[in-house]
């Protein structure tokens, strides 16, 4: 993780093989994620936690599953555990494509101070340390960042993050309490129409609404507890998170309102509380080892969510304003048995109950919605024979829909128009087979997978949200290879190919807009060569269909980034990070929808893109003490 040069905190997730992390707006907004043929939007169908706290937000103003990782301080992430597919009983909502769990350490090996400066007004300072206490350890960190980016309207990003933790005991037998705080404000250059750039009316890094942007905050208090028992071991965590987002966007410019423009504000204010408890019973089945884990997961969100028409961030009117209480209870049982030296199995069963209560400014859209899903799982591993084993997994999963969509009856923009409701929970089914091998130098795997959804969540460009759509299927193959012949040199390579289609018949076509068909990444890392260290990372993001008949396609992109560092003396390093080293003029993301420029008489369907930032560099002086 520390070897990779992340342009933004969310790019830590690109350590997950086949994962692409992009951005289509200002740096204060949640990233765009892609994995296994999914355009995951801002987190739908990929569950993310930080120290057991959920990052994905339900019934969110800017899209279901919104997962903003900007509060994370990259240097504090000590571990990333990832999974793919709905095969794990302890993974619930949003985890059908996969899940990632970022973990912070109870203590740092050394205190760190960092000062960094770079292209486009980038400035950053970090101070982190772990002073010893009488019976435990403290961990603290304070991180400040400002950045303008290459945009004609500077991002004017100002971000402040802080962490304070007290930990007692050991990772297997102890507890910790952690407080986190984060505030951010920014201006944004959203995606722009290709026709305006081609005509010369708009610069590639220009904007059509310089008042776009936003502000966000997140404050949390969490605790973790781990304890061995007579029968195995138990662990629990609890959390309370207060978060807020005010996001101003204009994707269609003057399509709906030729006078005031189409800017809108999405407001989200919530308190999230919850906790998880699991006990693993370690025993035997005959003479063979067996583990059974029983778990309970609770979560409640109290939300005030609104959509407002705005002009230069001033509210002109209310589209809808809602108060939502959404609760969930998840119970699971996971079993693992080692039947022979070459056969082991896993089996699991999960049950989830969701309840949503919506109080809307339009009583016709108020109501109560509930949903229950039972999700069985199973897996088998054959081997190892030598250093190689075969595996197969099958499972059912789900994602939740926006609770407002489960109680809606009329269009909030046109109250006389009836709107169909969507189910609160939507089922998924997956299976995969593969082979993996591991030696002292090699670690390689290849997997074939299939994933079906009863309803796809797709991005709607003119609304800036996700909507429930048609049933879908994805078939794919993934290859991951890591080779480290010595302690000072390592290679990694990942290749994923996916076929994504809607399953039902429709004259519009069966292609899923935004679904990636190919991802290739490769890297060379030198952890230590004398006083030098460095890495070089290549990322290829294949073309995607932008409409359902694939008559409009995005272009592929290939980016090269790297890091090189030198240990000036003990405890002092000089480091240089470089991004888009080949200065490729490609897109972070592309959409196809109708918009209207001020000079146009009507809307025009066009590709709207957010460009990759040009070649840039950041230099850092890092003191470890």
C-alpha positions in Angstrom: 0.0 0.0 0.0 2.7 2.5 0.9 4.6 1.7 -2.3 1.8 3.1 -4.5 1.6 6.8 -5.3 -2.1 7.7 -4.8 -3.2 10.9 -6.5 -6.2 10.9 -4.1 -6.9 8.8 -0.9 -9.5 6.6 -2.7 -6.9 5.3 -5.1 -5.6 3.1 -2.2 -8.3 0.8 -3.4 -6.5 0.2 -6.7 -4.4 -2.3 -4.7 -7.5 -4.5 -5.1 -6.8 -6.4 -8.4 -9.0 -5.2 -11.2 -10.2 -2.1 -9.4 -10.3 1.3 -11.1 -10.8 4.5 -9.1 -11.6 7.8 -10.9 -13.2 11.2 -10.2 -15.7 13.1 -12.4 -15.9 16.2 -10.2 -14.0 18.1 -7.5 -11.7 16.3 -5.2 -14.0 16.7 -2.2 -16.5 14.3 -3.7 -16.6 10.5 -3.4 -14.7 8.7 -6.1 -16.1 6.7 -9.0 -15.3 3.0 -8.7 -15.1 0.2 -11.3 -14.7 -3.6 -10.7 -15.7 -6.9 -12.4 -17.6 -5.2 -15.1 -19.4 -2.8 -12.8 -19.6 0.9 -13.0 -20.0 1.1 -9.2 -20.8 4.8 -9.3 -19.8 6.1 -5.9 -19.8 2.8 -4.2 -22.9 0.8 -5.1 -22.3 -2.9 -4.9 -18.8 -2.5 -3.4 -18.9 -2.4 0.4 -16.1 -0.4 2.2 -15.3 -0.1 5.9 -12.6 1.7 7.8 -11.9 0.0 11.1 -15.3 -1.7 11.1 -17.2 1.6 10.3 -19.3 1.5 7.1 -18.4 4.1 4.5 -21.2 3.4 2.1 -24.3 5.5 2.8 -27.8 4.4 2.2 -30.6 6.7 0.8 -27.9 9.2 0.0 -28.5 12.5 -1.8 -26.0 11.7 -4.5 -26.6 8.0 -5.1 -27.2 4.8 -3.3 -24.1 3.4 -1.5 -22.2 6.8 -1.7 -18.7 6.0 -0.3 -16.5 9.0 0.3 -12.9 8.0 1.4 -11.5 11.5 1.4 -11.4 11.5 5.3 -8.8 8.7 5.2 -5.1 9.6 5.8 -3.3 7.2 3.5 -0.2 6.9 5.7 -2.3 5.5 8.5 -3.7 2.6 6.5 -1.8 -0.5 7.8 -3.8 -3.2 6.0 -6.4 -3.7 3.3 -8.4 -6.9 3.2 -10.5 -7.4 0.1 -13.0 -9.9 -1.2 -14.9 -10.3 -4.4 -18.4 -11.7 -5.0 -21.4 -12.5 -2.7 -19.7 -15.6 -1.2 -19.0 -14.4 2.4 -21.6 -14.6 5.2 -20.2 -11.7 7.1 -20.6 -9.3 4.1 -24.0 -7.7 3.7 -25.4 -4.7 1.9 -23.5 -3.4 -1.2 -21.0 -6.3 -1.2 -22.2 -8.3 -4.2 -19.3 -7.2 -6.5 -16.8 -7.1 -3.6 -15.8 -5.5 -0.3 -12.7 -3.8 1.1 -11.8 -3.3 4.7 -9.2 -0.7 5.5 -7.6 -1.0 8.9 -5.6 1.5 11.0 -2.9 0.4 13.4 -3.1 0.5 17.2 0.4 2.1 17.1 2.9 3.4 14.5 6.4 2.0 14.3 7.7 5.5 14.3 6.4 9.1 14.5 6.2 10.9 11.1 6.2 14.5 9.9 5.6 15.2 6.2 5.8 18.4 4.2 4.8 18.2 0.5 4.4 20.6 -2.4 3.6 20.0 -6.0 2.0 21.0 -9.3 -1.2 23.1 -9.5 -1.0 24.6 -6.1 -0.7 21.3 -4.2 0.4 21.7 -0.5 0.2 19.2 2.3 1.4 18.8 5.9 1.1 15.7 8.1 2.0 15.0 11.7 1.4 11.5 13.1 2.8 9.7 16.2 2.3 7.0 18.8 3.3 8.1 22.3 3.3 5.3 24.9 0.9 5.5 27.8 1.2 3.7 31.1 -1.0 0.8 30.1 -1.4 1.2 26.4 -0.6 3.4 23.3 -1.9 6.6 21.8 -2.1 7.2 18.1 -2.6 10.7 16.7 -2.5 12.3 13.3 -3.3 15.7 11.8 -3.4 16.1 8.0 -4.0 19.4 6.1 -4.2 19.6 2.3 -4.9 22.3 -0.2 -5.0 21.8 -4.0 -6.2 23.8 -7.0 -5.8 21.3 -9.7 -5.2 22.1 -13.4 -8.7 23.6 -13.8 -9.4 27.1 -15.2 -11.7 27.5 -12.2 -9.3 26.3 -9.4 -10.6 23.6 -7.1 -9.6 25.7 -4.1 -9.7 22.5 -2.1 -9.1 22.9 1.7 -9.2 19.6 3.6 -8.4 18.9 7.3 -8.4 15.4 8.8 -7.6 14.2 12.3 -7.4 10.9 14.2 -6.9 10.2 17.9 -6.9 6.6 19.2 -6.1 4.9 22.5 -5.4 1.2 22.4 -4.9 -1.3 25.2 -3.7 -4.8 24.9 -2.7 -6.8 21.8 -4.4 -7.3 18.4 -5.8 -10.6 19.6 -6.7 -9.5 23.2 -7.4 -5.9 23.8 -9.6 -2.9 23.0 -9.3 0.6 21.4 -11.3 3.8 21.2 -10.9 6.1 18.2 -12.1 9.6 17.3 -11.9 10.9 13.8 -12.7 14.3 12.3 -12.8 15.6 8.8 -13.8 18.8 7.0 -13.6 19.8 3.4 -14.7 22.5 1.0 -14.0 22.8 -2.7 -15.0 24.1 -6.1 -15.6 21.6 -8.9 -15.1 21.3 -12.6 -17.7 18.6 -13.5 -17.8 16.6 -16.8 -18.1 18.8 -19.8 -19.6 18.2 -23.3 -17.2 17.1 -26.0 -18.8 19.3 -28.6 -17.9 22.5 -26.7 -14.3 21.5 -26.5 -14.1 20.4 -30.2 -15.6 23.7 -31.3 -13.0 25.7 -29.3 -15.7 27.3 -27.2 -14.5 25.6 -24.0 -11.0 24.6 -22.9 -10.4 21.0 -22.0 -9.9 22.1 -18.4 -12.7 24.6 -18.4 -16.1 24.7 -16.8 -19.6 25.8 -17.8 -20.7 26.6 -14.2 -17.9 27.9 -12.0 -20.1 27.9 -9.0 -20.2 24.1 -8.8 -18.6 22.5 -5.8 -19.4 21.6 -2.2 -18.5 21.1 1.4 -18.6 18.0 3.5 -17.7 16.9 7.0 -17.5 13.6 9.0 -17.0 13.0 12.7 -16.9 9.6 14.3 -16.4 7.8 17.6 -15.8 4.1 17.5 -14.6 1.3 19.7 -13.2 -2.2 19.1 -12.9 -5.1 21.4 -11.2 -8.5 20.9 -11.0 -11.3 23.5 -10.1 -15.0 23.5 -12.7 -17.3 25.1 -12.9 -20.8 26.3 -14.4 -21.9 23.0 -12.5 -19.6 20.5 -12.4 -15.9 20.3 -14.9 -13.0 20.2 -14.7 -9.5 18.7 -17.1 -6.5 18.6 -17.2 -3.0 17.5 -19.5 0.0 17.8 -19.6 3.3 16.1 -21.5 6.6 15.8 -20.9 8.8 12.7 -22.2 12.3 12.0 -21.7 13.4 8.4 -22.9 16.2 6.2 -22.7 17.0 2.5 -23.8 20.0 0.4 -23.1 19.3 -3.3 -23.7 21.8 -6.1 -23.7 20.3 -9.6 -24.8 21.3 -13.1 -24.7 18.5 -15.6 -27.1 19.7 -18.3 -26.4 23.5 -18.1 -29.6 25.1 -19.6 -31.7 22.1 -20.7 -34.4 22.4 -18.1 -34.2 26.1 -17.2 -32.9 28.3 -20.1 -32.8 31.4 -17.9 -31.4 30.4 -14.4 -29.6 27.2 -15.6 -29.9 23.7 -14.3 -27.6 23.8 -11.2 -29.0 21.8 -8.2 -28.0 21.2 -4.7 -28.0 17.8 -3.1 -28.1 18.1 0.7 -27.4 15.1 3.0 -27.2 15.3 6.8 -27.1 12.1 8.8 -26.3 10.3 12.1 -25.3 6.7 11.6 -25.0 4.3 14.6 -24.3 0.6 14.7 -22.2 -2.2 15.8 -21.0 -5.7 15.0 -20.5 -8.8 17.2 -19.0 -12.1 16.2 -17.9 -15.2 18.0 -15.8 -17.9 16.4 -16.1 -21.3 17.9 -12.9 -23.4 17.2 -13.4 -27.1 17.5 -13.3 -30.4 15.6 -15.5 -32.6 13.5 -14.1 -36.0 14.3 -10.4 -35.6 13.9 -10.7 -32.7 11.5 -10.6 -29.0 12.5 -13.8 -27.0 12.2 -14.7 -23.4 12.9 -18.2 -21.9 13.3 -18.7 -18.1 13.4 -22.0 -16.6 14.6 -22.4 -12.9 14.0 -24.8 -10.0 14.5 -24.7 -6.7 12.6 -26.9 -3.7 13.5 -27.1 -0.3 11.8 -29.4 2.8 12.0 -29.4 5.9 9.8 -31.3 9.1 10.7 -31.2 11.2 7.6 -32.3 14.6 6.3 -31.9 14.5 2.6 -33.0 17.2 0.1 -32.8 18.2 -3.6 -33.0 21.9 -4.4 -32.9 24.0 -7.6 -30.0 26.6 -7.3 -28.3 29.3 -9.2 -24.7 30.1 -8.1 -25.4 28.1 -5.0 -28.4 30.2 -4.0 -31.6 28.1 -3.6 -34.4 28.9 -6.0 -36.8 26.2 -5.0 -37.3 22.7 -3.4 -37.7 19.6 -5.5 -38.1 17.4 -2.5 -37.1 17.4 1.2 -37.3 14.2 3.2 -36.5 12.8 6.7 -35.6 9.2 6.6 -35.0 6.6 9.3 -33.5 3.4 8.0 -32.5 0.5 10.2 -31.1 -2.9 9.4 -30.4 -6.1 11.3 -28.1 -8.8 9.9 -27.5 -12.3 11.4 -25.1 -14.8 9.9 -23.5 -18.2 10.5 -20.3 -19.3 8.8 -18.9 -22.8 8.9 -15.4 -24.0 7.8 -14.4 -27.6 7.8 -11.0 -29.2 6.8 -12.3 -32.7 5.8 -8.9 -34.0 4.5 -5.5 -32.7 3.8 -6.7 -31.8 0.3 -10.4 -30.9 0.8 -11.9 -28.0 2.9 -15.3 -26.4 2.6 -17.1 -23.3 3.7 -20.8 -22.8 4.1 -22.8 -19.8 5.3 -26.3 -18.4 5.8 -27.1 -14.8 6.2 -30.4 -13.1 7.0 -31.1 -9.3 6.7 -34.1 -7.3 7.7 -34.4 -3.6 6.5 -37.0 -1.1 7.5 -37.3 2.4 6.1 -39.6 5.2 7.2 -39.8 8.3 4.9 -41.4 11.5 5.9 -41.5 13.7 2.8 -42.5 17.3 2.1 -45.1 15.7 -0.2 -47.3 13.4 1.9 -47.9 11.2 -1.2 -44.3 10.2 -1.1 -44.2 9.4 2.6 -44.5 5.9 3.9 -42.9 2.8 5.3 -41.0 0.1 3.4 -39.5 -3.2 4.6 -37.5 -6.0 3.0 -36.0 -9.3 4.0 -33.3 -11.3 2.3 -31.9 -14.7 3.1 -28.5 -15.3 1.5 -26.9 -18.8 1.5 -23.2 -19.2 0.6 -21.0 -22.2 -0.2 -17.4 -22.8 -1.2 -14.9 -25.7 -1.7 -11.2 -25.8 -2.0 -9.3 -28.8 -3.4 -5.6 -29.1 -2.6 -3.0 -28.0 -2.3 -1.1 -30.3 -4.5 2.4 -29.0 -4.4 1.8 -25.2 -4.3 -1.5 -25.3 -6.3 -5.2 -25.6 -5.3 -8.6 -25.3 -7.0 -11.5 -23.4 -5.7 -15.2 -22.9 -6.4 -17.7 -20.5 -4.7 -21.4 -19.9 -5.0 -23.6 -17.4 -3.1 -26.5 -15.1 -3.0 -26.3 -11.4 -2.0 -28.2 -8.2 -2.3 -28.1 -4.4 -2.3 -30.5 -2.0 -0.8 -32.4 0.6 -2.9 -33.0 4.2 -1.8 -35.8 4.1 0.7 -37.4 7.1 -1.0 -37.8 5.0 -4.2 -39.6 2.3 -2.1 -42.2 4.7 -0.8 -42.6 7.1 -3.8 -45.9 7.4 -5.6 -45.7 10.7 -7.6 -42.9 12.5 -9.4 -41.6 15.4 -7.1 -41.0 17.6 -10.2 -44.4 16.8 -11.7 -46.8 15.9 -8.8 -49.6 14.8 -11.2 -47.4 12.1 -12.7 -47.5 8.7 -11.0 -44.2 6.9 -10.4 -43.7 3.2 -9.8 -42.0 2.0 -6.6 -38.9 -0.1 -6.4 -38.3 -2.9 -3.9 -36.2 -2.0 -0.8 -33.8 -5.0 -1.3 -32.7 -6.5 -4.6 -31.1 -10.0 -4.9 -27.9 -11.0 -6.6 -26.4 -14.4 -7.4 -22.8 -15.3 -8.1 -20.6 -18.2 -8.8 -16.9 -18.6 -9.6 -14.3 -21.3 -10.2 -10.5 -20.9 -10.3 -7.0 -22.0 -9.5 -4.3 -20.4 -7.5 -0.7 -21.2 -6.7 1.8 -19.8 -4.3 5.5 -20.3 -3.8 8.3 -18.4 -2.1 8.5 -16.1 -5.2 5.2 -16.5 -7.1 1.6 -15.8 -6.2 -0.8 -16.3 -9.0 -4.5 -16.9 -9.5 -7.1 -17.1 -12.3 -10.8 -17.1 -11.8 -13.9 -17.4 -14.0 -17.0 -15.7 -12.5 -20.7 -14.9 -13.2 -22.9 -12.4 -11.3 -26.6 -11.9 -11.8 -28.7 -9.0 -10.5 -32.5 -8.8 -10.3 -32.2 -5.1 -10.9 -29.2 -3.0 -12.0 -28.5 0.4 -10.4 -27.4 2.7 -13.2 -26.1 6.3 -13.2 -28.6 9.0 -14.6 -26.5 11.8 -16.0 -29.1 14.6 -16.0 -30.1 13.9 -12.4 -26.7 13.0 -10.9 -28.2 10.0 -9.2 -28.6 6.2 -9.6 -31.8 4.6 -10.5 -33.1 1.0 -10.4 -33.1 -0.5 -13.8 -33.2 -3.9 -15.6 -31.9 -7.3 -14.5 -28.3 -7.9 -15.5 -25.6 -10.5 -15.9 -21.8 -10.3 -15.9 -19.4 -13.1 -17.1 -15.7 -12.6 -16.7 -12.2 -13.8 -16.1 -9.5 -12.4 -13.8 -5.8 -13.1 -13.7 -3.5 -11.9 -10.9 0.2 -12.5 -10.8 2.8 -11.3 -8.2 6.5 -12.2 -8.5 9.1 -11.2 -5.9 12.3 -13.1 -6.4 14.3 -11.0 -3.9 13.5 -8.6 -1.1 14.4 -5.6 -3.2 12.4 -6.3 -6.4 8.8 -7.2 -7.1 6.5 -7.4 -10.2 2.7 -7.5 -10.2 0.3 -7.9 -13.1 -3.5 -8.0 -13.2 -5.9 -8.5 -16.1 -9.7 -8.7 -16.1 -12.1 -9.2 -19.0 -15.9 -8.9 -18.5 -19.0 -9.2 -20.6 -21.9 -7.2 -19.1 -25.4 -7.4 -20.4 -29.0 -6.7 -19.4 -30.9 -10.0 -19.4 -34.3 -8.9 -20.6 -35.4 -8.0 -24.1 -35.7 -4.3 -24.9 -35.6 -2.3 -28.1 -33.1 0.1 -26.6 -30.4 -2.7 -26.5 -28.9 -4.9 -23.9 -25.5 -3.2 -23.1 -25.0 -1.7 -19.6 -23.9 1.9 -19.9 -20.5 2.5 -18.3 -19.7 -1.2 -17.7 -15.9 -1.7 -18.3 -14.9 -4.7 -20.4 -11.2 -4.7 -19.8 -8.8 -3.6 -17.0 -5.1 -4.2 -17.0 -2.6 -3.0 -14.4 1.1 -3.7 -13.9 3.7 -2.5 -11.6 7.4 -2.7 -10.7 8.4 -2.0 -7.1 11.8 -1.6 -5.5 11.2 -1.5 -1.8 14.9 -0.9 -1.0 18.0 -0.7 -3.0 20.6 0.8 -0.8 19.2 4.2 0.1 16.9 4.3 -2.9 13.3 3.0 -3.3 10.6 3.4 -5.9 7.7 2.0 -7.9 6.3 2.4 -11.4 2.6 1.6 -12.0 0.7 1.2 -15.3 -3.1 1.3 -15.5 -5.2 0.5 -18.6 -8.9 1.2 -18.5 -10.7 -0.3 -21.5 -13.5 1.2 -23.5 -17.1 1.2 -22.2 -20.5 1.4 -23.9 -22.2 4.7 -23.1 -25.7 3.7 -24.2 -27.7 0.6 -24.3 -27.1 -0.3 -28.0 -23.3 0.5 -27.7 -23.6 2.9 -30.6 -21.6 5.4 -28.5 -18.4 4.2 -26.8 -15.9 5.7 -24.5 -12.2 5.7 -25.4 -9.7 3.6 -23.5 -7.1 5.2 -21.3 -3.6 4.1 -20.2 -1.8 6.0 -17.4 1.7 5.7 -16.0 2.6 6.9 -12.5 5.6 6.4 -10.3 7.4 7.2 -7.1 11.1 7.5 -6.3 12.6 8.1 -2.9 16.0 8.6 -1.3 17.0 8.1 2.4 19.1 11.2 3.0 20.1 10.0 6.4 18.5 7.9 9.1 15.0 9.1 9.8 14.9 11.6 6.8 13.6 10.8 3.3 13.1 12.8 0.2 10.4 11.5 -2.1 9.1 12.4 -5.6 5.7 11.2 -6.9 4.8 11.6 -10.5 1.4 11.2 -12.1 0.3 10.7 -15.8 4.0 10.6 -16.7 3.2 10.1 -20.4 0.9 13.2 -20.3 -1.9 11.2 -21.9 -4.9 13.3 -22.9 -7.6 10.9 -21.9 -10.7 10.9 -19.8 -11.2 9.9 -16.2 -14.8 9.0 -17.1 -17.3 9.5 -19.9 -21.1 9.8 -20.0 -23.6 10.1 -22.8 -26.8 12.2 -22.3 -28.5 15.4 -23.5 -27.4 18.9 -22.4 -28.0 22.4 -23.7 -25.4 25.2 -24.0 -26.6 28.8 -23.6 -26.1 29.3 -27.4 -28.1 26.3 -28.4 -31.8 26.3 -29.2 -32.5 22.8 -27.8 -30.8 19.9 -26.0 -28.1 17.9 -27.8 -27.1 14.3 -26.9 -23.4 14.2 -26.5 -20.5 12.6 -24.7 -19.6 14.4 -21.5 -16.2 13.8 -20.1 -13.9 14.7 -17.2 -10.2 14.8 -18.3 -7.4 13.1 -16.6 -5.1 15.7 -15.0 -2.0 16.4 -17.0 1.5 15.4 -16.0 2.2 16.5 -12.5 4.7 16.0 -9.6 4.7 16.2 -5.9 7.9 16.4 -3.7 7.8 15.5 -0.1 10.3 15.7 2.8 9.5 13.0 5.4 11.0 12.8 8.8 10.6 9.7 10.9 11.4 10.0 14.6 
